[in-house]
Amino acid sequence: MKITTAVLIILLILFFVLPVLSEYASVPSGIAPQDIGEFLGGVLRYWFIVLGKVFHSIFAPAPISTI
């Protein structure tokens, strides 16, 4: 149970810290709804871009020269 909790906490930290480090999301300066919304929007935008690139690289057709 302790390992699962530690892994979950690490995953949550990565989920929110990676977008901040890559400057897609800025840390909210207050608890105003506008600030929280901009932060969560940046986090979601980051993960949509990452997942889009991952799926594109998996499902993109191979160039003819490599076949």
FIFI-199378 format. One line per 5 residues: number of its first residue (from 1); their letters; for each residue y, x, z of C-alpha. Coordinates in steps of 0.05 Angstrom, whole numbers. Example, Ala and Ser with C-alpha at 12.3 -4.5 7.8 and 13.67 -1.06 7.14 Angstrom:
1) AS) -90,246,156  -21,273,143
//
This chain:
1) MKITT) 0,0,0  48,57,15  37,91,-52  49,26,-89  114,15,-51
6) AVLII) 137,86,-66  121,79,-140  158,12,-143  219,42,-110  219,101,-158
11) LLILF) 213,55,-218  270,12,-194  313,74,-183  297,99,-253  311,30,-283
16) FVLPV) 382,31,-256  399,105,-254  379,125,-326  431,79,-358  484,106,-310
21) LSEYA) 467,178,-326  468,164,-401  536,130,-392  515,62,-419  530,30,-352
26) SVPSG) 584,49,-303  574,42,-228  611,-20,-205  675,-5,-167  669,-69,-127
31) IAPQD) 627,-131,-116  668,-174,-162  626,-215,-211  661,-180,-270  641,-111,-244
36) IGEFL) 569,-131,-230  564,-165,-298  590,-103,-335  540,-60,-297  480,-105,-311
41) GGVLR) 503,-113,-384  504,-38,-392  435,-31,-360  405,-84,-406  440,-55,-467
46) YWFIV) 409,13,-451  339,-14,-444  344,-57,-507  365,6,-546  309,48,-516
51) LGKVF) 256,-5,-529  282,-16,-599  276,58,-615  207,62,-584  180,3,-623
56) HSIFA) 213,27,-686  180,95,-680  113,62,-667  114,9,-721  156,44,-775
61) PAPIS) 118,59,-838  102,132,-850  140,168,-905  100,174,-969  106,250,-968
66) TI) 64,254,-903  8,209,-928
//
